[in-house]
Amino acid sequence: MTNNRSRPSDFPRRILLAVTGLSPQVVTETLYALIKKAPRFVPTEIHLITTAEGAERARLSLLHEETGWFHRLCADYELSGVSFGEECIHVIQDPAGGALSDIRTPEENERTADQIVEQVQKLTSDERSALHASIAGGRKTMGFYLGYAMSLYGRPQDRLSHVLVSAPFESHPDFFYPTPESRIIYTPGPDSKPLDTHMAEVTLAEIPYVRLRHGLDERLTDGKTSFSEAVASAQAAVGPVRLVIDLEGKRIEAGGKVLHLPPTQLAFLSWLARRKAEGHGPVRCPCDGAPEPNYAKEYVREYEEIADPQATGTATGLKEGMSKNFFEQTQSRLHRELKKVLGPAGRFAYGVISEGKPKRYELAVGREDIEWGMIRQDDC
């Protein structure tokens, strides 16, 4: 059964985002394809990411009051309520805040990547929106960055596509979309011949992509971030697992990141890691019966390794054994700390997992991927 909440056409805010260069036609071509496909997707707004030259071409060829092809398409196909003005054209800026005229150097590519990621993050932050991103225009690196940004931030309702135009209309400077009535344009060159834009075929090729959003650090989905930061977070979520526990420093290294943990959660993690490393089986939650004294003794031994003045008080509080309340609260708080820095995927990779009935709990990390030691200060 299809979940209508992930069907793009059902969302109140429907966005078309395109990267463009010297061929703004990809905007009208993609818009035409979207309104012709089933189910029909009519954007409520259109956004472009482009260079200074690309922005000028889009402004003159698409948005001019008298000759703009965006306005012509809306009139030809009776589209209304599509918001697209000069404020929706986002020009890539250099470090000084000036508009980039082209994208050639490594620094210009880095700026482009960051601003594409920032725009996609912003447009996907609204739960009421569905985003359709087109990689048909602009330099190839722009299309790559947009596709990667969609992998990082795309949700079930978001789509990625490339528009296909039949020959000889493809890349023709005077072709913008198949018109409902005959319109004659001419091929360039000495052997110029007439073409009827009514006969053109434009189709949309949707591109499947892997969605990594739920594995990202929450800070990267809630605010401005760079392309490299977002990639690093995704890599940490899917990369090799390695857990280093530094009890004296009150921190761990997980997924290539250093986390400072409160002593209670750090000792809990170290206790379960120690059991895993030494080949002991999973534990049961004390909710199955009375407080568990052996778990408490093992846990307190880990806690006493942490240079914390509250160790004695913690040992006293667990004198009767580890209770259900202590186990569940400490596990929950540990998972919050992991998720805050490593994202949901990191929380599952380094947190506590359970299986069976009654449930048994153990650390997700394999015994060969756990070590104890001092984390260097320059890693923090």
Beta strands, then each sheet from edge to edge (+ up, - down):
strand 1: 13-19
strand 2: 45-50
strand 3: 89-91
strand 4: 129-134
strand 5: 159-165
strand 6: 184-186
strand 7: 194-196
strand 8: 202-206
strand 9: 243-246
strand 10: 251-254
strand 11: 257-260
strand 12: 283-284
strand 13: 352-355
strand 14: 360-363
strand 15: 370-372
sheet 1: 3+ 2+ 1+ 4+ 5+ 8-
sheet 2: 6+ 7-
sheet 3: 11+ 10- 9+ 15+
sheet 4: 12+ 14- 13+
end
